[in-house]
Amino acid sequence: MMRYVFLALLITAAMFASFQGSVIAADKGPVTSDEVAKQAQQALDKAREYTSQQKQEYQKKMESQFADLSKQIDELKEKAKTAKQGAAAKLEGIIAELKQKQKATEQQLPELRSATSKAWGDVKTGVDKAMDDLKKAYEGAKSHFE
């Protein structure tokens, strides 16, 4: 998805540079390859900046969601401690499975932080999947407490 956005931005920037080049050509004579290269580089820099901003926003969002889910998981663990003895064993198994998914998701977050602008789209897919799995596991575990 992000590759398509990046590609669209790059194409738009190239078209804009081309349009600006024709305006420059009308005002100042022929467009030089240096002018085109400079404008293309500026467009590429803007596209990279945009991608970096999107990555940072996504990273903050995922870290916040993970922190919220971790807090809710801790609350479920506390509830499991007060459950009746027969239910407590079952709940402990559910909590253990939930903690495994939490750990798997937690291991994805550093990869997101360190991913390059080019690779973060692929890492994002893995983080999305891990976070969805964790959310589903939490909802399943939570249903046993209701």
C-alpha positions in Angstrom: 0.0 0.0 0.0 2.7 2.5 1.0 4.7 1.6 -2.1 1.8 2.7 -4.2 1.4 5.9 -2.3 5.1 6.5 -2.7 5.0 5.7 -6.4 2.0 8.0 -6.8 3.8 10.8 -5.0 6.8 10.3 -7.1 4.8 10.4 -10.4 2.9 13.4 -9.2 6.1 15.2 -8.3 7.6 14.3 -11.7 4.5 15.7 -13.5 4.7 18.8 -11.4 8.4 19.2 -12.2 7.6 18.8 -15.8 4.8 21.4 -15.7 7.1 23.8 -13.8 9.8 23.1 -16.4 7.5 24.1 -19.2 6.6 27.3 -17.4 10.3 27.9 -16.8 11.0 27.2 -20.5 8.4 29.7 -21.5 9.9 32.4 -19.3 13.6 31.6 -19.4 14.3 29.6 -22.4 15.0 25.9 -22.6 15.0 23.7 -19.5 18.3 22.2 -18.5 18.9 18.7 -17.3 20.3 20.2 -14.1 17.0 22.0 -13.4 15.1 18.8 -14.0 17.4 16.8 -11.8 17.2 19.4 -9.0 13.4 19.4 -9.1 13.2 15.6 -9.3 15.5 15.4 -6.3 13.4 17.9 -4.4 10.3 15.8 -5.1 12.0 12.6 -4.1 13.1 14.3 -0.8 9.6 15.4 -0.1 8.3 11.9 -0.8 10.9 10.4 1.6 9.9 12.9 4.2 6.3 12.0 3.8 7.0 8.3 4.1 9.1 8.9 7.2 6.3 10.9 8.8 3.8 8.1 8.0 6.1 5.6 9.6 6.5 7.6 12.8 2.8 8.2 13.1 2.1 4.5 12.6 4.8 3.5 15.1 3.3 5.8 17.8 -0.1 4.4 17.1 1.0 0.7 17.4 3.1 1.4 20.5 0.1 3.1 22.2 -2.3 0.2 21.2 0.2 -2.3 22.5 0.6 -0.5 25.8 -3.2 -0.3 26.2 -3.6 -4.0 25.4 -0.7 -4.9 27.8 -2.5 -3.0 30.6 -5.8 -4.9 29.8 -4.0 -8.2 29.8 -2.5 -7.5 33.2 -6.0 -6.7 34.5 -7.2 -10.1 33.2 -4.3 -11.8 34.9 -5.4 -10.2 38.2 -8.9 -11.4 37.6 -7.7 -14.9 37.0 -6.0 -14.9 40.4 -9.3 -14.4 42.1 -11.2 -17.0 40.1 -12.5 -20.2 41.6 -10.0 -23.0 41.7 -11.5 -25.0 38.8 -11.8 -22.0 36.5 -8.4 -20.6 37.6 -6.5 -23.4 35.9 -8.4 -22.9 32.6 -7.9 -19.2 32.8 -4.2 -19.5 33.5 -3.9 -21.5 30.2 -5.8 -18.8 28.3 -3.6 -16.1 29.9 -0.4 -18.0 29.0 -1.5 -18.2 25.4 -2.4 -14.5 25.4 1.0 -13.7 26.9 2.7 -15.6 24.0 0.9 -13.5 21.5 1.8 -10.4 23.4 5.4 -11.3 23.4 5.3 -12.0 19.6 3.8 -8.6 19.0 6.3 -6.9 21.3 9.1 -8.4 19.3 7.7 -6.9 16.1 7.8 -3.3 17.5 11.6 -2.9 17.5 11.7 -4.0 13.8 9.2 -1.3 13.0 11.4 1.3 14.8 14.5 0.3 12.9 12.9 -0.4 9.5 14.2 1.8 6.7 11.7 3.9 4.7 11.8 1.4 1.9 11.2 -1.7 4.1 8.8 -0.4 6.6 5.7 -1.3 4.5 6.7 -4.9 4.8 7.3 -4.6 8.5 4.0 -2.8 8.9 2.2 -5.9 7.5 3.8 -8.1 10.1 3.0 -5.7 12.9 -0.6 -5.4 11.7 -1.0 -9.2 11.7 0.6 -9.6 15.1 -1.5 -6.8 16.6 -4.7 -8.3 15.1 -3.8 -11.7 16.5 -3.2 -10.2 19.9 -6.5 -8.3 19.9 -8.4 -11.4 18.9 -6.7 -13.4 21.6 -7.5 -10.7 24.2 -11.1 -10.6 23.2 -11.3 -14.4 23.4 -9.7 -14.4 26.8 -11.9 -11.5 28.0 -15.0 -13.4 27.1 -14.1 -16.1 29.6 -14.3 -13.5 32.4 -17.8 -12.3 31.5 
